[in-house]
Amino acid sequence: MPNRYSGNVLAFIGDGVITLHVRKFLVEKGYTKSKDLQQKSVIYVSANGQADFMQELLDSEFLSETEFNIYKRGRNANVGAVAKNASVVIYRIASGYEALIGYLYYTDLERMHVILDKMLEFHVDKIIKK
């Protein structure tokens, strides 16, 4: 089923999945104030945060060939769009990451959780400092 969805649709689903995963993580860590939840979630869900983590996955060759191709599909999907607080390159990398998560949501929840948990670990030092 996800193969018939565009990179934009997969990124839309991935964005929602990532946001929920991060919010659940922060609440389970004991954050309850709206301001804290918002500030700390941005570290994970911003284009910059997602692109930093995605670059780590790429550099470590963590993705399968299929996952890499889905990432590229999402990265190249919305060429004209630009984020408010990120460069075009950062925005496109983040969109690719979201598409990957959206694809895994439909095809491999276990793998999706492995990658999402790796993302939480990647940024955890940043939420402790703020």
N, C-alpha and C positions, 0 to 999 in steps of 0.2 A: 504493500500500500504506500509506504513513504516514497517509493521511486516515482510515483506519479505526481508528487508534490514538488513545487518549485523550491529553490533555495530560500526564497523569501518566506514561504509558508513554513518550512522546516525551522528557519531562524525564529519566526514568531512563536512557534511551539516551544522551541529551546529556551527562548527568553523567559517564558512563563515557568518552565521547569526549573531553570537556574534560580530564578527569583524565589520560588517557593522553597527550594532546597536550602538556599542561603538564609532565608527568614527562619525556617525551622531550626537550623543549626544555631543561629544567634539566640533564639529564645531558649533552646536547650542549654546554651552556655550561661544562661542566667540574665541576659540583657532584657530589660522590660520597659525602659523609658523610650518613648518614641524617638527622641533626638538621638540617643545612642544607637537604636536599631537602624535609623536612617543613615547616620554617618558611617556605621560599620558595614552596612549592606552595600553602600556605594563602592567600597573597596573591591567587592566581588562582582557586582553587576554593571559597573561602568565599562565603557568601551576600553578604557586604558587597562583596567584590571583584567578583563577578559583577554585582551590582546597579549598582555604580559604572560598570562598563564598559557595561552595557546602557543606562544613562541617557545615556552618551555617544553610543551609536548612535541613540537616540531623539532627542536634542537636535540631532544633525547630520543627521537625516532620511536616514540611511544605508540603511534597510531598504525593501524593496519593499512594496507593499500586502499581498501574500500573506505575506511574512515577518512583517510587523507583526500580521497576523491570527493567525498561528501563535503568536507571542509572547503575544498576549492570551489565546489558548486555553490555553496553559501557565500563564500568570499566574493565571488564574481557575479552574484545574482542582481544586486541593486547598485549598479555602477554609478548612477546619478545621485544617490542619496549621500548626505553628509550629516554627521552627528554635531550637536551643539558644542560639545566640549572635547572633541577629538579630531585628529587629522583624518583625511580620507583613507590613508593606509591603515591606521589604527582601527577605524570604523569597519573597514572591510575584513580585517583579521577577526575582529570581534563577531561580526556577522557570520563568518565561517564557523567560528566556535559554536555559536548559538545553533546554526544549522546542524552541526554534528550532534549536539545534544538532542535536538528535535528528532533527528533520524534515529538515534539510539533509543529514544523514548518509544518508538514504534517497533524497533527490531531487536533490542537487546538491553533490557532494563538492568541486568547485572553489570554489564560493561559500562552503561551510563553511570551507574552509581560508583563504580571504580574511578571513573574520570572526575565526577563531581566531588567525590571525597578527596581525591588528589588536589583538586582546585582549592578546597577548604583548607587543606594542609599547607598548600603553597602560600596562601595569604595570611595564615593565622597569626604570624608575628606582627603584622600590621594592625590587626584589630586589638591586640593587647596594648600596643603603644598609644593608641588614640583614646 
